[in-house]
Amino acid sequence: MREQDISLVANIDREAFAGERVLPSYSFYRRDLDSPLARYMVASIQNGFEQGENSQPIAKSPWIKKLFNYHNHTSLETNTSGEEYVIGFISVWLMMRELHLTAIAVKCNYRRQGVGERLLISAIELAKKLNVTMLTLEVRASNKIAQSLYAKYGFQIVGMRHKYYSDNREDAIIMTVYNFNLAPYQTRFQQLKLAYNKKWGQNLILI
Ligand SMILES: CC(C)(COP(=O)(O)OP(=O)(O)OC[C@H]1O[C@@H](n2cnc3c(N)ncnc32)[C@H](O)[C@@H]1OP(=O)(O)O)[C@@H](O)C(=O)NCCC(=O)NCCS
C-alpha cells in the first residue's frame, strides 16, 4: 500500500464496515504506513475503472495484477497514472511474535472471486517472513463469511469477547493459528496455496 492508495483503501473500508466501527481517518492510515509494526497490503487491478459499481462479477482472475506491500515503493512508482485500482486490502499488526489481522475487505463487486483469499495468503506469507509463531484476529460472531475464510486457513475459535463491538454490542470471536511456524501448518498452507492457484490461476503476484 502506498500513500496514494489511502483514499481508495478508505473507501473500501467505509463500504465494508459502514456503521460497524469508527472508520480510520487519513492520518490514521498515514501513521500506520509509517509504523514498523503495521503492514497494509492491497490487491489492485489494471484498467479497473471499467468495472462499475453495479456491473456483473467478472471471470476468473487474470485481471488481478498485483498484491504488494507498502515497503515496495520503487516498483510502483511507474504506476501512478491511475491505471492501478485498489479493490481490496488487508492490514496486520505485529506484536512480539504474534501477527494480528486487524482488517480485511474486498470491494463489494469484486467479492467471491478469490481476492480476499489471496490477500489472506499474502498476510500469511508475510507472517512467515517475519518469523511469527501465532496468527490471531477478532471477528464478529455473525460474520460467517469471514469466519469461513479464516477457518479454511486453519484459524480455530479459541475464545470470545462479549459485547466487544460498540455499535450493536455484538460478541467477537477470537480465531487463532497456534504453532504457525511448525511443519504441519506450513504443509497445509502450501497445499491450500496450490489449490488456490489451480482454481484461480497464478496471475496474482506478490511483490
Ligand atoms: C470476507 C471477505 C474479505 C472475503 O473476500 P472475497 O474476496 O469475497 O473471498 P474469496 O472469494 O477469496 O473467498 C475465500 C473464502 O471466503 C469464504 N467466503 C467468501 N464469500 C463467501 C460467501 N458468500 N459465503 C460463504 N463463504 C464465503 C469461503 O470460505 C471462501 O472459500 P471457498 O471459495 O473455498 O468457499 C469479503 O466478504 C469482505 O470484504 N467482507 C466485508 C468485510 C469483512 O467482513 N471483513 C472481515 C472482518 S473480520
The ligand as an SDF file (V2000), in Angstrom:
LIG
                    3D

 48 50  0  0  0  0  0  0  0  0999 V2000
  -14.5320  -11.5700    3.9560 C   0  0  0  0  0  0  0  0  0  0  0  0
  -14.1580  -11.0730    2.5530 C   0  0  0  0  0  0  0  0  0  0  0  0
  -12.8420  -10.2660    2.6570 C   0  0  0  0  0  0  0  0  0  0  0  0
  -13.9490  -12.2820    1.6160 C   0  0  0  0  0  0  0  0  0  0  0  0
  -13.4360  -11.7870    0.3880 O   0  0  0  0  0  0  0  0  0  0  0  0
  -13.7880  -12.4890   -1.0240 P   0  0  0  0  0  0  0  0  0  0  0  0
  -12.8360  -11.9510   -1.9980 O   0  0  0  0  0  0  0  0  0  0  0  0
  -15.2200  -12.3440   -1.3250 O   0  0  0  0  0  0  0  0  0  0  0  0
  -13.4960  -14.0130   -0.6800 O   0  0  0  0  0  0  0  0  0  0  0  0
  -12.9610  -15.1510   -1.6760 P   0  0  0  0  0  0  0  0  0  0  0  0
  -13.6900  -15.1020   -2.9410 O   0  0  0  0  0  0  0  0  0  0  0  0
  -11.4840  -15.0570   -1.7410 O   0  0  0  0  0  0  0  0  0  0  0  0
  -13.3980  -16.4600   -0.8820 O   0  0  0  0  0  0  0  0  0  0  0  0
  -12.4930  -17.1070    0.0120 C   0  0  0  0  0  0  0  0  0  0  0  0
  -13.2460  -17.8880    1.0580 C   0  0  0  0  0  0  0  0  0  0  0  0
  -14.0450  -16.9900    1.8540 O   0  0  0  0  0  0  0  0  0  0  0  0
  -15.2720  -17.6450    2.2020 C   0  0  0  0  0  0  0  0  0  0  0  0
  -16.3700  -16.9630    1.5430 N   0  0  0  0  0  0  0  0  0  0  0  0
  -16.2900  -15.8750    0.7180 C   0  0  0  0  0  0  0  0  0  0  0  0
  -17.5140  -15.4800    0.3410 N   0  0  0  0  0  0  0  0  0  0  0  0
  -18.3990  -16.3310    0.9380 C   0  0  0  0  0  0  0  0  0  0  0  0
  -19.8170  -16.4260    0.9400 C   0  0  0  0  0  0  0  0  0  0  0  0
  -20.5830  -15.5640    0.2460 N   0  0  0  0  0  0  0  0  0  0  0  0
  -20.3780  -17.4040    1.6770 N   0  0  0  0  0  0  0  0  0  0  0  0
  -19.6320  -18.2710    2.3900 C   0  0  0  0  0  0  0  0  0  0  0  0
  -18.2600  -18.2450    2.4030 N   0  0  0  0  0  0  0  0  0  0  0  0
  -17.6740  -17.2840    1.7040 C   0  0  0  0  0  0  0  0  0  0  0  0
  -15.1460  -19.0690    1.6990 C   0  0  0  0  0  0  0  0  0  0  0  0
  -14.5010  -19.8160    2.6980 O   0  0  0  0  0  0  0  0  0  0  0  0
  -14.2170  -18.9020    0.5130 C   0  0  0  0  0  0  0  0  0  0  0  0
  -13.5500  -20.0960    0.2000 O   0  0  0  0  0  0  0  0  0  0  0  0
  -14.2100  -21.0800   -0.9390 P   0  0  0  0  0  0  0  0  0  0  0  0
  -14.1500  -20.3030   -2.2120 O   0  0  0  0  0  0  0  0  0  0  0  0
  -13.3180  -22.2740   -0.8910 O   0  0  0  0  0  0  0  0  0  0  0  0
  -15.6230  -21.3420   -0.4800 O   0  0  0  0  0  0  0  0  0  0  0  0
  -15.3000  -10.1930    1.9380 C   0  0  0  0  0  0  0  0  0  0  0  0
  -16.5170  -10.8990    2.0230 O   0  0  0  0  0  0  0  0  0  0  0  0
  -15.4630   -8.8240    2.5990 C   0  0  0  0  0  0  0  0  0  0  0  0
  -14.8050   -7.8480    2.2330 O   0  0  0  0  0  0  0  0  0  0  0  0
  -16.3830   -8.7540    3.6020 N   0  0  0  0  0  0  0  0  0  0  0  0
  -16.6540   -7.4840    4.2880 C   0  0  0  0  0  0  0  0  0  0  0  0
  -15.5510   -7.1370    5.2510 C   0  0  0  0  0  0  0  0  0  0  0  0
  -15.4020   -8.1830    6.3340 C   0  0  0  0  0  0  0  0  0  0  0  0
  -16.3680   -8.7550    6.8240 O   0  0  0  0  0  0  0  0  0  0  0  0
  -14.1220   -8.4200    6.7320 N   0  0  0  0  0  0  0  0  0  0  0  0
  -13.7870   -9.3290    7.7700 C   0  0  0  0  0  0  0  0  0  0  0  0
  -13.7350   -8.6070    9.0720 C   0  0  0  0  0  0  0  0  0  0  0  0
  -13.1480   -9.6940   10.3710 S   0  0  0  0  0  0  0  0  0  0  0  0
  1  2  1  0
  2  3  1  0
  2  4  1  0
  2 36  1  0
  4  5  1  0
  5  6  1  0
  6  7  2  0
  6  8  1  0
  6  9  1  0
  9 10  1  0
 10 11  2  0
 10 12  1  0
 10 13  1  0
 13 14  1  0
 14 15  1  0
 15 16  1  0
 15 30  1  0
 16 17  1  0
 17 18  1  0
 17 28  1  0
 18 19  1  0
 18 27  1  0
 19 20  2  0
 20 21  1  0
 21 22  1  0
 21 27  2  0
 22 23  1  0
 22 24  2  0
 24 25  1  0
 25 26  2  0
 26 27  1  0
 28 29  1  0
 28 30  1  0
 30 31  1  0
 31 32  1  0
 32 33  2  0
 32 34  1  0
 32 35  1  0
 36 37  1  0
 36 38  1  0
 38 39  2  0
 38 40  1  0
 40 41  1  0
 41 42  1  0
 42 43  1  0
 43 44  2  0
 43 45  1  0
 45 46  1  0
 46 47  1  0
 47 48  1  0
M  END
$$$$
